[in-house]
Amino acid sequence: MINNEIFTSPEKCIEECDKQISFASNMIVYLEQYKVQLETMKTMANSAKMLKDVNPFTMMNKFMDVMSSSTDMINKSMQKTKSDDIEKPETKKDA
């Protein structure tokens, strides 16, 4: 940032530097406030997520999903067992 203006017109250089310092300071304040706003939004989103997780309706849906998947697994294993039982007597007759 060193240029001839420092020596030829120091007042102008000082004025410009003051403007840039002020701008940079205001930018820092703005970014700090923006950071605080983002942290607040993140906290609110985490709270909403936690509330959603303990919502009785959501919990009931999760429970129903687990029960449905368990029932599907039981049905599949029972069908496999029945098909195995049907195949076993035929193999015994052949032997």
VOGU-3710 file (C-alpha; in Angstrom, 3 decimals, decimal comma):
1> minneiftsp> 0,000/0,000/0,000  3,022/2,230/0,042  2,804/4,666/-2,822  3,990/8,137/-3,724  0,861/9,717/-2,224  2,287/9,151/1,248  5,038/11,626/0,494  3,306/13,966/-1,979  0,022/14,458/-0,118  0,099/12,801/3,285
11> ekcieecdkq> -3,246/14,367/4,306  -5,024/12,627/1,431  -3,320/9,350/2,296  -4,325/9,671/5,970  -7,911/10,426/4,971  -8,065/7,417/2,646  -6,511/5,163/5,286  -9,073/6,349/7,854  -11,884/5,534/5,414  -10,486/2,062/4,785
21> isfasnmivy> -9,976/1,439/8,514  -13,544/2,518/9,208  -14,857/0,307/6,419  -12,856/-2,684/7,673  -14,037/-2,108/11,254  -17,664/-1,927/10,122  -17,193/-5,088/8,075  -15,792/-6,891/11,127  -18,787/-5,803/13,230  -21,177/-6,924/10,488
31> leqykvqlet> -19,494/-10,328/10,168  -19,527/-10,836/13,936  -23,261/-10,080/14,010  -23,820/-12,390/11,049  -21,937/-15,148/12,845  -24,122/-14,694/15,940  -27,260/-14,856/13,775  -26,079/-18,071/12,138  -25,285/-19,635/15,509  -28,751/-18,657/16,742
41> mktmansakm> -30,388/-20,185/13,677  -28,363/-23,368/14,174  -29,464/-23,567/17,816  -33,082/-23,074/16,815  -32,799/-25,778/14,153  -31,267/-28,195/16,665  -34,107/-27,462/19,084  -36,684/-28,042/16,361  -34,959/-31,306/15,464  -35,037/-32,454/19,072
51> lkdvnpftmm> -38,707/-31,517/19,396  -39,467/-33,391/16,206  -37,709/-36,478/17,570  -39,798/-36,478/20,779  -43,043/-35,569/19,047  -45,560/-38,312/19,973  -46,817/-38,550/16,404  -43,284/-39,003/15,070  -42,512/-41,552/17,768  -45,702/-43,449/16,903
61> nkfmdvmsss> -44,736/-43,461/13,210  -41,264/-44,777/14,047  -42,821/-47,477/16,242  -45,227/-48,452/13,470  -42,340/-48,632/10,987  -40,389/-50,902/13,326  -43,432/-53,096/13,888  -44,117/-53,256/10,155  -40,551/-54,220/9,325  -40,566/-56,801/12,126
71> tdminksmqk> -43,804/-58,263/10,803  -42,355/-58,411/7,305  -39,294/-60,230/8,586  -41,442/-62,697/10,560  -43,683/-63,332/7,561  -40,698/-63,936/5,299  -39,120/-66,350/7,771  -42,453/-68,190/8,192  -42,859/-68,465/4,421  -39,323/-69,801/4,144
81> tksddiekpe> -40,041/-72,325/6,915  -43,265/-73,437/5,214  -41,539/-73,811/1,874  -38,748/-75,798/3,559  -41,359/-78,063/5,248  -43,102/-78,640/1,937  -39,830/-79,523/0,177  -38,542/-81,846/2,929  -41,244/-84,547/2,688  -40,782/-84,754/-1,071
91> tkkda> -37,058/-85,313/-0,674  -37,755/-87,999/1,967  -40,117/-89,847/-0,405  -37,507/-89,865/-3,132  -34,912/-91,375/-0,788
//
